[in-house]
Amino acid sequence: MPDLKDYSGMAALSICEALLLAMNDRKILPEGEIIGVLRDAAATHENATGAEADMETHRAVSDLINRIIAGGNSVRRPQSN
């Protein structure tokens, strides 16, 4: 069963995704800038140093961010029919 930390992380991710979508929709940040923000966040975790337990967490976070980039979840893209 997820604990409070898991819920906090899921809430933070949902809020950030909603903010990125809103900034793109309102043309505050273009798609390229949003992808850049996500890549910067992933790189921060990819380049982290520390104990092995901490590194596992950083790798998992980086992997998740890279999956978000690949999936296009943080920008609205036209649906192809």
C-alpha positions in Angstrom: 0.0 0.0 0.0 1.4 3.4 -0.9 2.5 5.7 1.9 2.1 9.4 2.4 5.4 10.0 0.5 4.0 8.2 -2.5 0.8 10.3 -2.4 2.8 13.5 -2.1 4.9 12.5 -5.1 1.9 11.6 -7.2 0.2 14.9 -6.3 3.3 16.9 -7.1 3.7 15.2 -10.5 0.0 15.8 -11.4 0.3 19.5 -10.4 3.5 20.0 -12.3 2.0 18.3 -15.4 -1.1 20.5 -15.2 1.1 23.6 -14.9 3.2 22.6 -17.9 0.1 22.0 -20.0 -1.5 25.3 -18.9 1.7 27.2 -19.8 1.8 25.6 -23.2 -1.9 26.1 -23.8 -1.6 29.8 -22.9 1.6 30.1 -25.0 3.7 31.1 -22.0 6.2 28.3 -22.8 6.4 26.6 -26.2 6.7 22.8 -26.4 10.5 23.0 -26.9 11.0 24.9 -23.7 8.8 22.5 -21.7 10.8 19.6 -23.0 14.0 21.5 -22.1 12.7 21.9 -18.5 12.0 18.2 -18.3 15.4 17.3 -19.8 17.1 19.6 -17.3 15.3 17.9 -14.4 16.2 14.5 -15.7 19.9 15.5 -16.1 20.0 16.8 -12.6 19.1 13.3 -11.4 21.3 11.6 -13.9 24.3 13.6 -12.7 23.6 13.2 -9.0 26.1 11.6 -6.7 25.8 9.9 -3.4 25.2 6.6 -1.6 24.0 3.7 -3.7 20.5 3.8 -2.2 20.2 7.5 -3.2 21.5 6.7 -6.6 18.8 4.1 -7.2 16.2 6.8 -6.4 17.9 9.3 -8.7 18.0 6.8 -11.6 14.3 5.9 -11.0 13.4 9.6 -11.1 15.4 10.3 -14.2 13.9 7.2 -15.9 10.4 8.5 -15.1 11.1 12.0 -16.4 12.5 10.5 -19.6 9.4 8.3 -20.0 7.2 11.4 -19.6 9.2 13.2 -22.3 9.0 10.2 -24.6 5.2 9.8 -24.0 4.5 13.5 -24.6 2.4 13.7 -21.5 3.4 17.3 -20.6 2.4 18.9 -23.9 -0.8 18.6 -25.8 -0.1 17.2 -29.2 -2.7 16.9 -32.0 -4.4 13.5 -32.0 -3.8 11.5 -35.2 -6.8 9.6 -36.5 
